[in-house]
Amino acid sequence: FYHGHVQDQFDSSVSVGICSGIRGFLRVQQQVYMIEPLGRTDDEDHAVYRWEHLKVGGQLGCGPSSLLYDQNQNHNQDRAPQHAGL
């Protein structure tokens, strides 16, 4: 488990777990990014996406809810792989 900040990024925060892949969030320049494994083992690819692209179903809080990433959104951005130095 890591909780801290992004190196050389003022006003940033990171909270990730590393069991069965990397899972958690990072916040940089007022943007929140989620990271989670795409497969079941920690050596497979991971998805990194902005928090606002996450669809929330059900109620947040104590009751059950479901979280889904909206893969069908059309984003005008560079699709080249990007690497984060954590």
N, C-alpha and C positions, 0 to 999 in steps of 0.2 A: 504494500500500500504506500502511495506517495501523496503527500499533501504539501503544497508549497506554491511556487510561482514559476513563470517562464523566465529563463535567464535573459537579462538585459531588456526586459519589457516591464516598464513602470506600470503599476496598477493592474497586475495580472494575477491569476490564480489557477491552480491545477489541483485536481483530486482524482487519482486513478488507482485502480487495483490491478494486480498483475497475475491473478490466479486464472488459469484457462484463457489466456489472452489479456490484452489491455482493455479495460472498461472504465469509463468515467467521463470527466469533462475538463475543458480548459477555457479560460476567459482571457481574451486579449483585446485591447482597444475597444471595449464595450461590446464585443461579439462573444457569444458563448458557443463553443463547439463540443459536440459529443463524440466519443470514440468507443467502438465496440467491435469485437471479433465477428467476422462473417462466417467462420466455421466453428467447429467444436474443439479444435486444438490451438495452442498458442503460437504455432509456427505458420498459421494461415494468414491471409490478408485481413485487414481491418477496415471498417468504414469510419470516415470522419465527416461529419456534417454539422451544419449550423442548427442550433436549438429550435429556431422558428420553423424549420422544415419537419419537425416532429409533430405528428398528429396524436392527440390525446383523446382516447375514448373512455367513457365512464366518468366517475367522479374522482377528483384528486383528494387524497386524505386517507382515512382509515379503510374505506371500501375498496373493492377490487377495481382495477382500471387496466387499460391496455395502451401501450405506446407503439406507434407505427411510424416508420420513416416514410415520407412521401417521395417515392422514387420517380414519380411521373411529372414532377415540376420541371418546367423549362427554365433553365438558368443560363444567363449570358455570362459565362465565365470560362476561363481556360480549363480544359479537361485534362491537362498534363498531370502526371503524378506529382505530388508535393510531399516534402519530407519535413517533419518537425523535429527540432533538436530539443529533447526533453532532458 
